[in-house]
Amino acid sequence: MTKKYNVFANVMLILVAANTIISFPLYIIGIFRAFGDMDLMTFESWYGDRMPLIIFITVFRIILSFAELMIWGMWIYYIARNKASIRVPIMVTFIYYVADIACFIINTKAWEGDLLQTIRQQLSTIFIIVAWLVLVLKDDATHRIVFTIIRSLVLGISLILNVYHIVGVVIDRIKFGSVLYSTDYLNFAYIFLRAFVIALFIIWMFNPKVFLRPSGQEEI
């Protein structure tokens, strides 16, 4: 049998690295804008008795951000090694998304907000959880097809909404005679790069052979 060489792992490694280079500074900038000019007393005056919970939620969000990068690294490792079973990364990814939605729910309860409204805002994450739950139940061809359908629909809808948002931002900047900042361009690049990475991943989940070639085949 001819040994196979996994092109997908190398492509994903490059794309995830690029995604990290873009997303990490964006996240740091976001934290700085939110809390950079705020001392502890101001923070306490804003949140009062809720301060410990808000700090916990903030730290939890930071941990989740780094966890996402680690999960991508785990997937790259399993794909590059052509592991027969991908049960572990499936379970870890499912737990990650459950933790993500739980963080939003806890934040809503902390502020006594509208839980139903939060659920509506996080519908895409809920459907992603359903997609991964399908694979948690069983990782076979049929379940992968169901996963592909659900995850593709979520990705397509999210991409349409993001494009609509980008067009709105550009129109507003033109309307008010403003300019696009470097962070705007980074945000736009992050949106499309992330969508592309996820699209490739969905294709791999549906048919891994697409990204395989004989080890002796020359690169183009």
C-alpha positions in Angstrom: 0.0 0.0 0.0 1.3 3.4 -0.9 2.0 5.6 2.1 -0.1 8.7 2.2 1.1 12.2 3.0 -1.3 14.6 4.8 -1.4 17.9 3.0 -4.2 19.2 5.1 -2.2 19.1 8.4 0.5 21.4 6.8 -2.1 23.8 5.3 -4.0 24.0 8.6 -0.8 24.6 10.6 -0.1 27.6 8.4 -3.6 28.9 8.5 -4.1 28.4 12.3 -0.7 30.2 12.9 -1.9 33.1 10.7 -5.2 33.1 12.6 -3.4 33.2 15.9 -1.1 36.1 14.8 -4.2 38.1 13.8 -6.6 37.1 16.7 -4.2 37.4 19.6 -3.4 41.1 19.2 -7.1 41.8 18.6 -8.0 40.1 21.8 -5.3 42.0 23.8 -6.5 45.3 22.2 -10.0 44.4 23.2 -9.1 43.8 26.9 -7.0 47.0 27.0 -9.8 49.1 25.6 -12.2 47.6 28.1 -10.1 47.7 31.3 -6.8 49.5 30.4 -7.7 52.9 32.0 -9.6 51.4 34.9 -8.1 51.0 38.4 -9.4 48.5 41.0 -11.5 51.0 42.8 -13.2 52.1 39.7 -13.8 48.5 38.7 -15.3 47.8 42.1 -17.5 50.9 42.0 -18.9 49.7 38.6 -19.6 46.1 39.6 -19.9 46.2 43.4 -20.8 42.8 44.8 -20.7 41.3 41.3 -17.0 42.1 41.0 -15.6 38.6 41.9 -18.1 37.0 39.5 -17.2 39.4 36.7 -13.5 38.8 37.3 -14.1 35.0 37.1 -16.1 35.4 33.8 -13.3 37.6 32.3 -10.6 35.1 33.3 -12.8 32.3 32.0 -13.1 34.0 28.7 -9.3 34.4 28.4 -8.8 30.7 29.2 -11.4 29.8 26.6 -9.6 31.9 24.0 -6.3 30.1 24.7 -8.1 26.8 24.9 -9.4 27.3 21.3 -5.9 27.6 20.0 -4.9 24.5 21.9 -7.8 22.6 20.5 -6.7 23.6 16.9 -3.3 22.3 17.8 -4.7 19.0 19.0 -6.6 18.6 15.7 -3.5 19.3 13.7 -1.6 16.7 15.7 -4.3 14.0 15.2 -4.7 14.8 11.5 -0.9 14.9 10.9 -0.5 11.5 12.6 -3.4 10.1 10.7 -4.9 8.8 14.0 -7.5 6.0 13.5 -9.6 7.5 16.2 -10.4 11.2 16.7 -12.7 10.6 19.7 -10.5 12.7 22.1 -10.5 15.9 20.0 -14.2 15.5 19.3 -15.0 15.3 23.0 -12.7 18.2 23.9 -14.2 20.4 21.2 -17.7 19.6 22.3 -16.8 20.4 25.9 -15.2 23.7 24.8 -18.4 24.9 23.1 -20.5 23.9 26.0 -18.2 25.9 28.3 -18.4 28.8 25.9 -22.3 28.9 26.0 -22.2 28.4 29.7 -20.0 31.5 30.1 -22.6 33.6 28.3 -25.4 32.2 30.4 -23.5 32.8 33.7 -22.7 36.4 32.5 -26.4 37.0 31.7 -27.5 35.7 35.1 -24.8 37.8 36.8 -26.4 40.9 35.3 -29.9 39.7 35.7 -30.3 40.0 32.0 -32.8 38.4 29.6 -31.7 34.7 29.3 -34.0 34.1 26.3 -32.4 37.0 24.5 -28.9 35.6 25.2 -30.0 32.2 23.9 -31.3 33.8 20.7 -28.0 35.7 20.3 -26.0 32.5 20.8 -28.1 30.3 18.4 -25.1 29.7 16.2 -23.1 28.3 19.1 -26.0 26.2 20.1 -26.3 24.6 16.6 -22.5 24.1 16.7 -22.9 22.2 19.9 -25.6 20.1 18.3 -23.3 19.4 15.4 -20.5 18.2 17.7 -23.0 16.2 19.8 -23.8 14.2 16.7 -20.2 13.1 16.5 -20.0 12.6 20.2 -22.8 10.0 19.9 -21.1 8.2 17.0 -18.2 9.0 14.6 -19.2 7.2 11.5 -19.9 8.2 7.8 -23.6 9.0 8.5 -23.0 11.1 11.5 -20.2 13.0 9.7 -22.7 13.9 7.0 -25.1 15.2 9.5 -22.3 17.2 11.2 -21.2 18.6 7.8 -24.7 19.8 7.0 -25.3 21.5 10.3 -21.8 23.0 10.6 -21.9 24.2 6.9 -25.2 25.9 7.4 -23.9 27.7 10.6 -20.8 28.8 8.8 -22.7 30.0 5.7 -25.2 32.1 7.8 -22.4 33.5 10.0 -20.4 34.5 7.0 -23.4 36.2 5.4 -24.0 38.1 8.6 -20.4 39.1 8.9 -20.2 40.3 5.4 -23.4 42.4 6.1 -21.7 43.8 9.2 -18.5 44.7 7.3 -20.4 46.4 4.5 -22.3 48.4 7.2 -19.1 49.5 8.9 -17.5 50.6 5.6 -20.7 52.5 4.6 -20.8 54.2 8.0 -17.2 55.3 7.7 -17.7 56.7 4.3 -20.9 58.4 5.3 -19.3 60.2 8.3 -16.0 60.9 6.5 -14.0 58.6 8.8 -11.3 56.1 7.8 -10.8 52.4 8.5 -8.3 51.7 11.2 -5.7 49.0 11.2 -7.8 47.0 13.8 -10.7 47.1 11.3 -8.6 45.5 8.6 -7.4 42.9 11.1 -11.0 42.2 12.1 -12.0 41.7 8.5 -9.0 39.5 7.8 -9.8 37.4 10.9 -13.4 36.9 9.9 -12.5 35.6 6.4 -9.5 33.6 7.5 -11.4 31.9 10.3 -14.3 31.1 7.9 -11.8 29.6 5.4 -10.1 27.5 8.1 -13.4 26.1 9.3 -14.6 25.4 5.7 -11.4 23.4 5.1 -12.0 21.5 8.4 -15.6 20.7 7.5 -14.4 19.3 4.1 -11.8 17.2 5.9 -14.4 15.8 8.4 -16.6 14.9 5.4 -13.9 13.4 3.3 -10.3 13.2 4.6 -9.0 11.7 1.4 -9.4 15.0 -0.4 -6.3 16.2 1.4 -4.2 13.0 0.9 -1.7 12.3 -1.8 0.9 9.6 -2.4 4.1 10.4 -0.5 6.2 10.2 -3.7 4.0 12.7 -5.6 5.8 16.0 -6.4 4.5 19.2 -5.0 3.1 21.7 -7.5 
